[in-house]
Amino acid sequence: MREQARNHDRRNDPNPYATREDFIKVFHEDMNGLYQLSFLLTRDHEKAEKCVVAGIEDCVEENRVFREWARSWARRIIVENAIRELKPRPSLPGSSPSATAFSHSQQPSGSGGHFDLETVLGLGDFERFVFVMSVLENYSLHECALLLGCSVFEIRQARLHALEELARSGQVVSFAP
């Protein structure tokens, strides 16, 4: 009942923008999902944590985002921080992505997702970012290209390569809406 009253008050609030408290609530409620997104992008626990902490700071300082967009804005900030941290670039034509071996000990607990996590984490940085952004986060190819500073063609190629790698992994790939 109290939550209903608070939501009703918010609808009548003349300030449609997310507040510091709104973002704190988003990060409190979605911490696991935001960390998982960050880890999928960075493939490193320390970097993932760094991106989430920076995301909290960035969102709390941001005051010109509509309240209804606070959750998607928080996810976008995590993506942008991961891009700044890793600076993923397309592979040179003819070269294979720099997929380093991923140790099982680094795999996050409870990672029985809808795709082969080890294969996603084994993708080169650029292909992994494109896959996570375009397939899992539903960014348009154009938006991916803008955020990653490359062409739509390079995004298409990286997405195709990532999907081929997932298909080759022998795992059933399905994505939850």
N, C-alpha and C positions, 0 to 999 in steps of 0.2 A: 504494500500500500504506500509506504513511504517513497519507494522508487517511482511509483506512478506519479505521485505528487511532484517529485523532483523533475521527472520528464515533462510533466505538464508545465511547470514553471519554465523549463528550458525552451519549450515551444513558444512561450509568450515573451521570452527574453529578447530585447531589442538587439543584442549583440549576437549575430549569427556565427561568429568566428570561434574556433576552438581556443580554449584557454589552457593555461599551464596545467590545471587540474584535469582537463579532458585528456591531454596527452599522457599525463602520469597514469590515469586510469587505463588508457589504451595499452601502455607498456606493461602495466601490472596484470591486466587480463590476458594479453597476448604474448607475454614474454617467451614462452616456449616456441610458438610459431615464428616470432621475429628472430629468435636465436637460430632456429632451424634454417630459416631463409638465409641468414648471414653465414651459417656454416656451409650450406650448399654452395654459396657463391665463393667463399674464401678457402674452403677445404682445410681450415686451420682453426683450432679452438681459440687460440689467443687473438688472432685477427678477427674472428667472428665476434668475440666478446668486445673487442675494441670498437668494432663497427656498431654494435648495439649500444654501447655506452655513449658513443659519439651521437648516435641517433636520438637517444633520450635527450641529450643536451641540445641538439639541433631543433628537435620538435618543441621542447619546452620554451626555447627562445623564439620560435616562430609563432606569430600571432595573427597572421593574415590567411589562415586556411579555414574554410568553412567547417563547422563542427561535424557535419555529416561525412566529411572527407578525412577526418582525423586518422582513422584506421588505415585507409589506403595511403595517406600521406606518410605515416610512420613506416610502412613497408617500402615506399619509394625512397625515403631517406636512408633506409638500410641498404637498398640497392646502390644508391649514389655513393654512400660511404665505402661500400665494398669496391666499387669501380675506382674510387680515388685511392684506396689501399692497394689494389692489385694492378691497376692500369692494364686491363686485358686488351690485347691487340690481335688482329687476325694473323693467322699463320701465313708464311710465305707460300706462294703457289708451289705445289709439288712436295712440300714438307709435311711431315705428320705432326700433329699437335704434341706439345710437350707434356704428355700424360705421364706423370710419375707414378710409381707404384704406390698404392694407398694401403696403409697398414690397417688391419682389422681392429687394432687397438684404438685407432682414432675414430672409428665409427661411432656416432652418437647412439646412446641406448634408446631402445624403443623405436628403431628406425625401420620398422616393417611397412614402409610406405607403399605406394602404388607403382613404384618403378624400382629398378635395380640401383640402389643407392651407390654401391661400389662402382658401377659402371659410370654413373653420373659424376661421381667424385674423381674418377679416372680420366675424364675428358680434359683436354687442354683448357686453360683458363678461359680463353675467348669462347670456345664452343660451349663450355659449361655455363658461362654467363648468358649466352644467347639462349640456350635451352631453358634455363631457369626463368629468365625474363619473358621469353616469348611463349613458352609452353606452360610452365607452371604458374607464372604471374599474369599471363594473358596480355602482355604489352604488345602493341602492334609492331610490325617489322620496322616501320618508319620511326617509332618512338625508341626502339632498341638502337637503331642506327644513330639517332641524335644523341642518346645518352652515352653510347660507346664511341662516338666520334668516327664513324666509318660509313660505308655505303650500304644501302639496302641489299645490294647484290652480295656483299660480304656477310651480311646477316643471314640471308637465305642459304648461302653455302655452308655457313657454320651450323645452322639449324639442321640442314639436311645431313651433314656429317654426324652431328650428335644423335639424331634419330637413327641413322644407320648403325652407329656404335651400340645404341641401346638394343636394336633389333638383333645385332650379332651376339649380344651377351647371352642370348638364349633364354632370357627372362621374359615373362609375359609383362607387357607394358600397358598399364591402364591408368588413366588419370581421373581423379575424383573432381567433380565440378567445384 
